[in-house]
Structures are given as structure tokens and as C-alpha cells.
Amino acid sequence: MSGDRLARDGRLGVGIIGAGRVGPVLGAALAGAGHAITGLTSGSNDDRAQAVLPGAPVLDALEIARRSELVIVAVPHDELPGLVSGLAELDAWQPGQLVLHTDPAHGLDVLAPAVGRGAIPLAVHPAIAFTGTSMDLRMLRDAYAAVTAPAPVLPIAQALAVEMGCEPVVVADADRAAYAEGIATATTFSRSIVRQATALLRQAGVTNPGSYLSVLVHATVDLALRDADPASEVDDIRPDTLDG
């Protein structure tokens, strides 16, 4: 399989290693774009995975790597290096095969064992908080994806991100660590602040603190995001005016 084939007919046999919240959703998005699902590994919640990707054959990682033209590896950060190198030791990776991981922190180096067997490395991280359900497919349509790939195959990675529903943004391999820190800061800080705020409101006697804060938090975050984008036209409203 080569980049020429992707450009010519746009259809790939896609295998998914990792049946958590991310892999099945991306498989469903690519299936919706016309690709064929060759298989999906078993995971901690197979019922949820099958609900998102019904009828997908359940195979082990070795068979998926051997049968697929595009392999999506969506496993936890610490498991990724061992999985890639283990499959390389079993001669599972194929020359010309696309191998795509979804981890925000790892760059292309983690796929070096697959590249050593002739595979083409891609890193694509859609910037959404995955739930593992079909609602993620709608969120993908409003999301961006960080794309990292060798220059000759960067258009392939960008095209796959578009087919997932995202707008691709190129992140250099050397910048993946900074990118991952930015993503982690946004998600961890947001969760922590909301939890602290709801606990204080509950202490103050508010029985539904999540609902109570919903409009305020969304408006504040939206304003902060607009302020962070120099290309945006920001009105005179600022978060510090929300307290009256």
C-alpha cells in the first residue's frame, strides 16, 4: 500500500488496536468516510465499542496489524512503545502500511520499530474529550486535530484528519511535548476548577451546582478562548464583568 493508492481511490482497510474511548470512534468516523474496518481489538468495554462500531470483527493486535492497510493505535501513553516494538518483533508491520497513533505526547519516534519494518508513521490527535459514544462523532466535526508526519506523507495524515471530521493543524515532531502539556493543562485545570467550584457551591447550599454554573462557566471559557486568539474580534466584555 502506498500514498499513491490513498490518493487514487481513497479507500483503505482500517484496523484499530485499542477498544477504549478513542479507537472505535475514529474507526466509525473513517467508516463513514468510506473506509472498510478490518478489525478491532477487545477492550474493557466491548459493548460500548460495538455500539459505536457495530459488526466490526474482533481480532487480536497481531492479526489487525497483518491485515490492515491503516492501523490506528489508540492505547494508553505508557503502553504504546511496548505494543509497537512487540508487534515489530513478531514481524506484524507491513511495508508501505500506514501506522497512526493518537497519543498527544508521543511523536514519530515511538513508531520507529514499525518504520524499521517499512511502515509509514503518522500521529493524529483530535482535540476533544472522548466519551466513547456516538456523540463524539458530532464533536469531531467541530474540532481540530494535531497532525505530525514526515513531509512526504503529511498530506495523507491531513486527509485522514479531515475524514475523521477535524480540521488538521500541523504540529512539528519536536513540538509534541509542548503540545501535550498544553492539552493536559487545559483539561486537568478545567476539571479541577469546576470540581472545586461545585464543592463550594454545594457547601453554600446550592443543590444543583453543576447546572447552576453551566452558563457562567461556558460563557467565561468562551470569552477566554476568544481573548487567546489574536485573530478574533473581541468585544469590550471581559470575564471580570460577569460578577456585575
N, C-alpha and C positions, 0 to 999 in steps of 0.2 A: 504494500500500500504506500502511496506517496501523496505529497501535497497536490500533484497534478490531478490525481483521481478526485480528491475532495473538490477541487475547482471545477472538474468536469461534470460530475453527476451529483455531488453534494450529499450522497447517502453513505453512511458508514454503519458497520456493525459495532454497537457500543456495549461494552461490558462495564459493570460497576462493582468495584471492590469497596465494601463498606455500606452496610444497610442501616445506617443511623438516620439522622435527620436530613443530611445533605445529599448523599448519593442518589437515593431513589427520586428525590425531587428534580435533580438535574437530569437524571435519566428520563423522567416524564417530560421535561421541557424539550429535550432533544428528540424524543419520540414524537412529540407534537410538531417538530420541525421536519419530520420525515425520515429520521434515522431509525434503524432497527435495533432493538435491545437483544443482545445475545445472551445475557445472563446477569444475575445479581447474587451476591453472596448472602448467606444467612446472617442475621444480626440479633440484637437484643429485643427488637420489636418487629418480628416478621409480619404480623398482621397489619401494622401501620405501613410498612414498606409495600406490601401487596395492595393495600388500598390506594396508594399513590401510583403504583406501577403494576396494575393487575395483569396476571398472566406471565410475568417475567420468569424465565426459568431460574431456579435456584441452583447455583453451581459453586464449587469451591474456587478459591482465588486462582489456583493453578490453571483450571480449565478456562476461566474467564480470560486470563492473560493469553492463553494459547489460541482462543477462538475469535478474539475481538480485534478490530482494526483501530478502535479508540478505546483505551482503558481509562476510566475515571477512578482515581484512587482517593476516596473520601474517608479517611480513617483518622483517629486522634493523632495529634502532633508527635507524640513520643513513639507511636507505633509505625510511623511512616518509613523511617530509614531501614528498620529491620525487615519490614514487608518487602520493600523494593529490592534490597540486597538478597533476601531469601529466595524470591522468585527468580532473580538473576542466577543464583547458584543452581536452580532447577532448570535452567535454560528455557524459562517460560516466555521471556520477552522476545518479540519477533522483529527482524529488520524492517524498518520503514513504518513500524507501528507507532501510533500516537499514544503517549502516556501522559495523562493530565492529572495533577494533584490539585487539591482545593485548599491547602493549608495557607493561611496568610503569612506566616513567618518563614517557612522554608522557601528557598529559591529553587534554582535548577540543579544545584549540586546534589541534592538529595536523590535525584533521579539518575545520577551518574552510573550506577550499576546497570540500569536499563539502557542507557545510552551506549554503554560498553558492548551491549548485545545488538546494537543497531537501531534502537528505538529513538523516537523524536520526543524531546521533553517539552512540556507545557505546564505553566502554573496559572490557574484562573481562580480567583477568589471573589465570588459575588458578595457584595457588602450588604447582606441582610441578616436578621436574626432568624434563623431557620426554626420552624416548628415541626417540620417533618410531615406536614399535611398539604393538601392541595391548595390551601390559601397562600402558600409560598410562591406558587406559580404566578399569582396576581402581583405579589410583592416584587418578584423578579422583573416584571415589566416596568417598574418604576425605579429600578436600582442600577447602580454602576458595578462594574467588576474590574478588579485589578488583574492585568494580564502581563505575564512575563514569559518570554520565549526567545530563542535565538533569532536574530534578524531575518534569516531566510524563511522561517516558518511563522513569524509574528502575525502575518495576515490570517493564517489558519486559526491561531488562538483567538484573534479578534472576531473572526467569523463565528467560532463556536460560542463565544460570549454573547454575541448578538442573537444566535439561535436559542440560547438559554433565556433570552428576553432582556438582557442587560445592555447598557452602554459601556463598551470597553474603554478602560483607561490604562495606558501603558505605564508600568512600574518597572524601573531598571532592576536587574537582579541584585545589584549592590545595595539597593534601597529597600529590599523586602523587610529587613529587620525594623527599620523606621516605620514602614507602612504598618506592620503588625502591631507595633507599640501604639500607633495612633488608633487603630481599630480597638485594641484592648482597652485603652484609656477611655474611649467613648462608651463602650458597652459596660465595662466594670463600674465606671464613675456614675453613669446614668442609673444603673440598678441600685447602687449603694445609696445615692442621694434620695431616690424615690422611696426606698425602704425606710431610711431614717425619717423622712418627712411624714410618711404614713404612720409610722410608730408614734411620732409626736402628736399628730392629729388625733389618733386613737386615744392617746393619753388625755387629750383635751376634751374628749367626749364625742368626737365625730365618729359615727358608727360605720360610715362607708368612705374611709379616707381615699381609697383609690379612685372612686367615681368623683369625689369632691375635688381632687387635684387634677383630673383629666384635662379639662380645658386649659387651666393655668399652666400645667407642665407642657402641653403641646404648643401653646402659644409662645411660651418662653423659649423653648427649644427652637421653634421655627424662627423666631427673631434672632437668636444667637447664630443659627446657621446662615441666615441672610447677612448678618454682620460679618461673618467669617469669609464670605465670598466677595472679593473686591469687584467682581463684575456685576453684582446685584445692585439694584437701586433701592436703597433703604430709606423708609420714611423717618420722620422725626420721632416715632415711637421707639422707646427703649425699654428693656426689661425692668429698669428701676422705676418706670412709671406705672407698672401694673399694681403697685400697692396703693395707688390713689394719690 
